[in-house]
Amino acid sequence: MKIVLNGDPKEVKASTLAKLLEECGFSGRVATAVNEEFVPSSLRIAHALSEGDRVEILSPMQGG
């Protein structure tokens, strides 16, 4: 399926947001949004992805 991940087109096999995080190698604490709607970590396992979804995955950064 084709989605847009952090602004870049990407072909993925994942059918849910949780599986997408695993497929793309994200671990630890991250924030997620699909089509500009925040998705809490407790709902990622059930959040189905669709062709053309725009997914944002953000991880905290330290520094200043």
C-alpha positions in Angstrom: 0.0 0.0 0.0 1.2 3.5 -0.7 1.2 6.1 2.1 3.0 9.3 2.8 5.3 8.9 5.8 6.7 12.1 7.3 6.2 13.9 4.0 7.7 11.2 1.8 5.9 8.7 -0.4 6.4 5.1 0.9 5.3 1.6 -0.1 4.5 -0.5 3.0 3.0 -3.8 3.9 1.6 -2.8 7.3 -2.1 -2.7 7.7 -2.2 -0.9 11.1 -0.3 2.0 12.6 1.3 -0.3 15.2 2.6 -2.7 12.4 3.9 0.4 10.5 6.0 1.5 13.4 7.4 -2.0 13.7 8.0 -2.3 9.9 9.8 1.1 9.8 12.0 0.3 12.9 10.5 2.9 15.3 10.8 2.0 18.9 10.5 3.7 22.2 8.3 6.7 22.8 7.0 8.4 19.6 4.0 10.5 18.8 1.8 9.5 15.9 -0.8 11.2 13.7 -2.7 9.9 10.7 -4.3 12.5 8.3 -3.5 15.2 10.8 -5.4 13.5 13.7 -3.3 12.5 16.7 -3.4 8.7 17.4 -2.6 7.8 21.0 -0.3 4.8 21.6 -3.2 2.7 23.1 -5.1 2.9 19.8 -2.3 2.2 17.3 -2.8 -1.5 17.3 -6.4 -1.1 16.1 -5.9 1.9 13.8 -6.2 0.6 10.3 -4.2 2.3 7.5 -5.7 3.0 4.1 -4.1 3.7 0.7 -2.9 7.4 0.6 -3.0 8.0 4.3 -0.6 10.7 5.5 1.3 9.5 8.6 3.5 11.5 10.8 5.8 9.9 13.4 7.7 12.2 15.7 10.3 11.2 18.4 11.4 13.5 21.2 14.7 15.2 20.8 17.0 16.5 23.5 19.1 19.6 23.3 18.5 23.2 22.9 
